[in-house]
Amino acid sequence: MTKKILWTGFTALGLIFVGSAVAAGPIGAACMQSHRSAASSALCSCIQQVADVTLPGADQRRAAAFFRDPDKAQQVRMSKSRNDDAFWARYTAFGQKAEAYCAG
């Protein structure tokens, strides 16, 4: 029982530090600045963690722009460019992983 309480305390402390580090990543920062009702430091931090392991920095910065201007996502999705198609494939894979991992 004591181990469980201690572990819970460490987990909560870890979430505080992770939550404060959200702004360190472009997607986490954009998520927090989006003012969407579902945005929270825990959720945005989780999404950033998934981005850190699935998307290179340039893709993260590009995807963060979608929070500010969702029309940019539609433009990329509809683009005929090979680069945009490749980015879109990485971005949708990231989105699926983030949803599965962070849906909680």
N, CA and C atoms as an extended XYZ file, in Angstrom:
312
Properties=species:S:1:pos:R:3:atomname:S:1:resname:S:1:resid:I:1 pbc="F F F"
N         0.826       -1.192        0.000 N   MET     1
C         0.000        0.000        0.000 CA  MET     1
C         0.866        1.249        0.000 C   MET     1
N         1.930        1.275        0.807 N   THR     2
C         2.815        2.431        0.870 CA  THR     2
C         3.497        2.654       -0.473 C   THR     2
N         3.896        1.561       -1.146 N   LYS     3
C         4.531        1.681       -2.450 CA  LYS     3
C         3.583        2.319       -3.456 C   LYS     3
N         2.305        1.948       -3.383 N   LYS     4
C         1.327        2.496       -4.311 CA  LYS     4
C         1.174        4.000       -4.087 C   LYS     4
N         1.098        4.438       -2.851 N   ILE     5
C         0.974        5.864       -2.539 CA  ILE     5
C         2.227        6.601       -2.990 C   ILE     5
N         3.387        6.014       -2.730 N   LEU     6
C         4.641        6.635       -3.133 CA  LEU     6
C         4.715        6.739       -4.648 C   LEU     6
N         4.352        5.667       -5.359 N   TRP     7
C         4.364        5.672       -6.815 CA  TRP     7
C         3.403        6.723       -7.358 C   TRP     7
N         2.210        6.825       -6.781 N   THR     8
C         1.235        7.818       -7.203 CA  THR     8
C         1.796        9.217       -7.016 C   THR     8
N         2.494        9.445       -5.921 N   GLY     9
C         3.111       10.749       -5.683 CA  GLY     9
C         4.167       11.076       -6.715 C   GLY     9
N         5.007       10.084       -7.051 N   PHE    10
C         6.027       10.303       -8.080 CA  PHE    10
C         5.380       10.553       -9.437 C   PHE    10
N         4.314        9.818       -9.736 N   THR    11
C         3.617        9.999      -11.004 CA  THR    11
C         3.031       11.404      -11.092 C   THR    11
N         2.401       11.854      -10.030 N   ALA    12
C         1.832       13.204      -10.022 CA  ALA    12
C         2.925       14.247      -10.169 C   ALA    12
N         4.031       14.058       -9.484 N   LEU    13
C         5.146       14.989       -9.589 CA  LEU    13
C         5.690       14.995      -11.009 C   LEU    13
N         5.789       13.819      -11.616 N   GLY    14
C         6.255       13.723      -12.996 CA  GLY    14
C         5.334       14.443      -13.956 C   GLY    14
N         4.020       14.334      -13.734 N   LEU    15
C         3.066       15.027      -14.587 CA  LEU    15
C         3.184       16.537      -14.451 C   LEU    15
N         3.492       17.004      -13.261 N   ILE    16
C         3.686       18.440      -13.076 CA  ILE    16
C         4.864       18.911      -13.909 C   ILE    16
N         5.980       18.171      -13.840 N   PHE    17
C         7.151       18.564      -14.622 CA  PHE    17
C         6.898       18.427      -16.115 C   PHE    17
N         6.242       17.356      -16.532 N   VAL    18
C         5.937       17.166      -17.939 CA  VAL    18
C         4.975       18.242      -18.408 C   VAL    18
N         3.970       18.535      -17.619 N   GLY    19
C         3.008       19.569      -17.982 CA  GLY    19
C         3.656       20.925      -18.141 C   GLY    19
N         4.661       21.214      -17.317 N   SER    20
C         5.327       22.500      -17.431 CA  SER    20
C         6.270       22.532      -18.621 C   SER    20
N         6.622       21.363      -19.159 N   ALA    21
C         7.523       21.301      -20.301 CA  ALA    21
C         6.776       21.305      -21.628 C   ALA    21
N         5.454       21.405      -21.599 N   VAL    22
C         4.664       21.371      -22.818 CA  VAL    22
C         5.147       22.419      -23.805 C   VAL    22
N         5.419       23.614      -23.345 N   ALA    23
C         5.811       24.692      -24.236 CA  ALA    23
C         7.136       24.412      -24.925 C   ALA    23
N         7.900       23.435      -24.441 N   ALA    24
C         9.187       23.116      -25.045 CA  ALA    24
C         9.013       22.536      -26.441 C   ALA    24
N         7.869       21.970      -26.736 N   GLY    25
C         7.619       21.403      -28.052 CA  GLY    25
C         6.606       22.227      -28.816 C   GLY    25
N         6.770       22.325      -30.125 N   PRO    26
C         5.873       23.174      -30.906 CA  PRO    26
C         4.422       22.708      -30.920 C   PRO    26
N         4.196       21.408      -30.943 N   ILE    27
C         2.819       20.915      -30.980 CA  ILE    27
C         2.153       21.090      -29.624 C   ILE    27
N         2.860       20.791      -28.552 N   GLY    28
C         2.307       20.990      -27.213 CA  GLY    28
C         1.974       22.440      -26.950 C   GLY    28
N         2.863       23.338      -27.360 N   ALA    29
C         2.622       24.770      -27.169 CA  ALA    29
C         1.429       25.230      -27.994 C   ALA    29
N         1.347       24.784      -29.242 N   ALA    30
C         0.212       25.164      -30.091 CA  ALA    30
C        -1.092       24.614      -29.532 C   ALA    30
N        -1.041       23.408      -28.997 N   CYS    31
C        -2.215       22.794      -28.377 CA  CYS    31
C        -2.712       23.651      -27.211 C   CYS    31
N        -1.785       24.057      -26.351 N   MET    32
C        -2.172       24.871      -25.189 CA  MET    32
C        -2.690       26.242      -25.609 C   MET    32
N        -2.146       26.804      -26.655 N   GLN    33
C        -2.552       28.134      -27.116 CA  GLN    33
C        -3.828       28.103      -27.947 C   GLN    33
N        -4.295       26.909      -28.285 N   SER    34
C        -5.470       26.795      -29.148 CA  SER    34
C        -6.760       27.167      -28.438 C   SER    34
N        -6.764       27.135      -27.122 N   HIS    35
C        -7.940       27.465      -26.314 CA  HIS    35
C        -9.142       26.585      -26.645 C   HIS    35
N        -8.864       25.362      -27.096 N   ARG    36
C        -9.954       24.410      -27.318 CA  ARG    36
C       -10.395       23.867      -25.969 C   ARG    36
N       -11.658       23.517      -25.870 N   SER    37
C       -12.184       23.080      -24.577 CA  SER    37
C       -11.501       21.821      -24.061 C   SER    37
N       -11.061       20.945      -24.940 N   ALA    38
C       -10.423       19.701      -24.505 CA  ALA    38
C        -8.940       19.876      -24.165 C   ALA    38
N        -8.365       21.010      -24.532 N   ALA    39
C        -6.933       21.225      -24.291 CA  ALA    39
C        -6.656       21.321      -22.796 C   ALA    39
N        -5.687       20.556      -22.364 N   SER    40
C        -5.224       20.608      -20.975 CA  SER    40
C        -3.726       20.372      -21.014 C   SER    40
N        -3.042       20.733      -19.955 N   SER    41
C        -1.594       20.523      -19.953 CA  SER    41
C        -1.270       19.036      -20.058 C   SER    41
N        -2.069       18.183      -19.437 N   ALA    42
C        -1.815       16.740      -19.509 CA  ALA    42
C        -2.007       16.219      -20.935 C   ALA    42
N        -3.098       16.610      -21.578 N   LEU    43
C        -3.367       16.143      -22.934 CA  LEU    43
C        -2.343       16.707      -23.921 C   LEU    43
N        -2.080       17.997      -23.838 N   CYS    44
C        -1.126       18.623      -24.762 CA  CYS    44
C         0.275       18.057      -24.562 C   CYS    44
N         0.632       17.771      -23.329 N   SER    45
C         1.922       17.151      -23.049 CA  SER    45
C         1.990       15.754      -23.650 C   SER    45
N         0.936       15.002      -23.522 N   CYS    46
C         0.880       13.652      -24.084 CA  CYS    46
C         1.037       13.714      -25.602 C   CYS    46
N         0.314       14.608      -26.231 N   ILE    47
C         0.392       14.752      -27.683 CA  ILE    47
C         1.810       15.132      -28.094 C   ILE    47
N         2.448       16.023      -27.345 N   GLN    48
C         3.818       16.418      -27.648 CA  GLN    48
C         4.769       15.239      -27.493 C   GLN    48
N         4.548       14.413      -26.480 N   GLN    49
C         5.399       13.245      -26.282 CA  GLN    49
C         5.319       12.304      -27.482 C   GLN    49
N         4.120       12.098      -27.997 N   VAL    50
C         3.958       11.248      -29.178 CA  VAL    50
C         4.641       11.907      -30.379 C   VAL    50
N         4.484       13.208      -30.520 N   ALA    51
C         5.136       13.918      -31.624 CA  ALA    51
C         6.649       13.772      -31.548 C   ALA    51
N         7.185       13.821      -30.333 N   ASP    52
C         8.639       13.727      -30.163 CA  ASP    52
C         9.203       12.402      -30.656 C   ASP    52
N         8.412       11.348      -30.596 N   VAL    53
C         8.911       10.043      -31.039 CA  VAL    53
C         8.451        9.672      -32.449 C   VAL    53
N         7.560       10.455      -33.043 N   THR    54
C         7.049       10.090      -34.367 CA  THR    54
C         7.340       11.111      -35.458 C   THR    54
N         7.561       12.361      -35.096 N   LEU    55
C         7.754       13.405      -36.112 CA  LEU    55
C         9.073       14.138      -35.913 C   LEU    55
N         9.800       14.379      -37.005 N   PRO    56
C        10.986       15.230      -36.880 CA  PRO    56
C        10.575       16.671      -36.567 C   PRO    56
N        11.524       17.457      -36.106 N   GLY    57
C        11.227       18.834      -35.686 CA  GLY    57
C        10.545       19.679      -36.738 C   GLY    57
N        10.986       19.576      -37.990 N   ALA    58
C        10.365       20.379      -39.060 CA  ALA    58
C         8.896       20.003      -39.229 C   ALA    58
N         8.586       18.704      -39.146 N   ASP    59
C         7.188       18.271      -39.250 CA  ASP    59
C         6.380       18.764      -38.055 C   ASP    59
N         6.979       18.765      -36.877 N   GLN    60
C         6.277       19.265      -35.689 CA  GLN    60
C         5.923       20.740      -35.862 C   GLN    60
N         6.864       21.516      -36.340 N   ARG    61
C         6.590       22.944      -36.541 CA  ARG    61
C         5.504       23.156      -37.591 C   ARG    61
N         5.558       22.367      -38.638 N   ARG    62
C         4.546       22.485      -39.693 CA  ARG    62
C         3.172       22.089      -39.164 C   ARG    62
N         3.108       20.998      -38.417 N   ALA    63
C         1.832       20.538      -37.861 CA  ALA    63
C         1.286       21.514      -36.819 C   ALA    63
N         2.171       22.153      -36.068 N   ALA    64
C         1.723       23.117      -35.059 CA  ALA    64
C         0.954       24.262      -35.701 C   ALA    64
N         1.308       24.593      -36.919 N   ALA    65
C         0.605       25.674      -37.624 CA  ALA    65
C        -0.862       25.317      -37.869 C   ALA    65
N        -1.183       24.036      -37.914 N   PHE    66
C        -2.567       23.613      -38.133 CA  PHE    66
C        -3.475       24.015      -36.978 C   PHE    66
N        -2.924       24.133      -35.776 N   PHE    67
C        -3.726       24.559      -34.632 CA  PHE    67
C        -4.173       26.004      -34.810 C   PHE    67
N        -3.295       26.818      -35.373 N   ARG    68
C        -3.610       28.230      -35.589 CA  ARG    68
C        -4.479       28.450      -36.824 C   ARG    68
N        -4.246       27.627      -37.846 N   ASP    69
C        -4.953       27.801      -39.116 CA  ASP    69
C        -5.311       26.428      -39.690 C   ASP    69
N        -6.466       25.882      -39.292 N   PRO    70
C        -6.862       24.546      -39.760 CA  PRO    70
C        -6.972       24.439      -41.287 C   PRO    70
N        -7.169       25.563      -41.970 N   ASP    71
C        -7.239       25.526      -43.428 CA  ASP    71
C        -5.911       25.073      -44.040 C   ASP    71
N        -4.803       25.322      -43.334 N   LYS    72
C        -3.499       24.869      -43.830 CA  LYS    72
C        -3.464       23.345      -43.927 C   LYS    72
N        -4.079       22.683      -42.979 N   ALA    73
C        -4.122       21.215      -43.011 CA  ALA    73
C        -4.871       20.744      -44.247 C   ALA    73
N        -5.970       21.371      -44.533 N   GLN    74
C        -6.762       21.001      -45.713 CA  GLN    74
C        -5.973       21.245      -46.994 C   GLN    74
N        -5.237       22.341      -47.051 N   GLN    75
C        -4.431       22.638      -48.235 CA  GLN    75
C        -3.362       21.569      -48.454 C   GLN    75
N        -2.716       21.159      -47.371 N   VAL    76
C        -1.681       20.128      -47.480 CA  VAL    76
C        -2.310       18.801      -47.882 C   VAL    76
N        -3.422       18.481      -47.271 N   ARG    77
C        -4.098       17.216      -47.562 CA  ARG    77
C        -4.513       17.127      -49.027 C   ARG    77
N        -4.945       18.219      -49.607 N   MET    78
C        -5.433       18.234      -50.982 CA  MET    78
C        -4.315       18.475      -52.007 C   MET    78
N        -3.143       18.790      -51.532 N   SER    79
C        -2.020       19.094      -52.412 CA  SER    79
C        -1.634       17.879      -53.265 C   SER    79
N        -1.090       18.151      -54.430 N   LYS    80
C        -0.610       17.089      -55.321 CA  LYS    80
C         0.902       16.889      -55.197 C   LYS    80
N         1.531       17.622      -54.297 N   SER    81
C         2.978       17.556      -54.126 CA  SER    81
C         3.397       16.258      -53.433 C   SER    81
N         4.475       15.656      -53.909 N   ARG    82
C         4.996       14.440      -53.260 CA  ARG    82
C         5.435       14.739      -51.826 C   ARG    82
N         6.065       15.890      -51.637 N   ASN    83
C         6.508       16.271      -50.293 CA  ASN    83
C         5.321       16.424      -49.350 C   ASN    83
N         4.265       17.058      -49.831 N   ASP    84
C         3.068       17.213      -49.004 CA  ASP    84
C         2.417       15.863      -48.718 C   ASP    84
N         2.390       14.983      -49.735 N   ASP    85
C         1.818       13.643      -49.535 CA  ASP    85
C         2.607       12.863      -48.479 C   ASP    85
N         3.930       12.953      -48.544 N   ALA    86
C         4.777       12.254      -47.572 CA  ALA    86
C         4.573       12.828      -46.171 C   ALA    86
N         4.526       14.157      -46.087 N   PHE    87
C         4.273       14.789      -44.796 CA  PHE    87
C         2.911       14.355      -44.267 C   PHE    87
N         1.898       14.376      -45.120 N   TRP    88
C         0.539       14.031      -44.683 CA  TRP    88
C         0.476       12.594      -44.157 C   TRP    88
N         1.206       11.695      -44.784 N   ALA    89
C         1.242       10.307      -44.305 CA  ALA    89
C         1.865       10.244      -42.903 C   ALA    89
N         2.952       10.974      -42.691 N   ARG    90
C         3.587       11.002      -41.361 CA  ARG    90
C         2.659       11.662      -40.343 C   ARG    90
N         2.018       12.739      -40.759 N   TYR    91
C         1.135       13.481      -39.861 CA  TYR    91
C        -0.078       12.638      -39.449 C   TYR    91
N        -0.685       11.937      -40.391 N   THR    92
C        -1.853       11.115      -40.026 CA  THR    92
C        -1.442        9.931      -39.158 C   THR    92
N        -0.268        9.359      -39.409 N   ALA    93
C         0.224        8.279      -38.544 CA  ALA    93
C         0.437        8.806      -37.125 C   ALA    93
N         1.018       10.005      -37.020 N   PHE    94
C         1.188       10.648      -35.715 CA  PHE    94
C        -0.175       10.840      -35.042 C   PHE    94
N        -1.146       11.360      -35.779 N   GLY    95
C        -2.470       11.603      -35.216 CA  GLY    95
C        -3.117       10.340      -34.684 C   GLY    95
N        -2.979        9.247      -35.418 N   GLN    96
C        -3.541        7.975      -34.966 CA  GLN    96
C        -2.845        7.479      -33.694 C   GLN    96
N        -1.540        7.621      -33.662 N   LYS    97
C        -0.793        7.188      -32.472 CA  LYS    97
C        -1.136        8.065      -31.273 C   LYS    97
N        -1.231        9.363      -31.491 N   ALA    98
C        -1.568       10.282      -30.401 CA  ALA    98
C        -2.957        9.981      -29.860 C   ALA    98
N        -3.892        9.723      -30.751 N   GLU    99
C        -5.253        9.405      -30.315 CA  GLU    99
C        -5.276        8.119      -29.497 C   GLU    99
N        -4.565        7.107      -29.969 N   ALA   100
C        -4.541        5.824      -29.255 CA  ALA   100
C        -3.844        5.952      -27.901 C   ALA   100
N        -2.762        6.701      -27.858 N   TYR   101
C        -1.950        6.808      -26.645 CA  TYR   101
C        -2.532        7.800      -25.636 C   TYR   101
N        -3.124        8.872      -26.118 N   CYS   102
C        -3.544        9.962      -25.225 CA  CYS   102
C        -5.035        9.991      -24.934 C   CYS   102
N        -5.802        9.109      -25.556 N   ALA   103
C        -7.263        9.142      -25.389 CA  ALA   103
C        -7.701        8.811      -23.976 C   ALA   103
N        -6.821        8.225      -23.215 N   GLY   104
C        -6.954        7.980      -21.833 CA  GLY   104
C        -8.077        7.376      -21.220 C   GLY   104
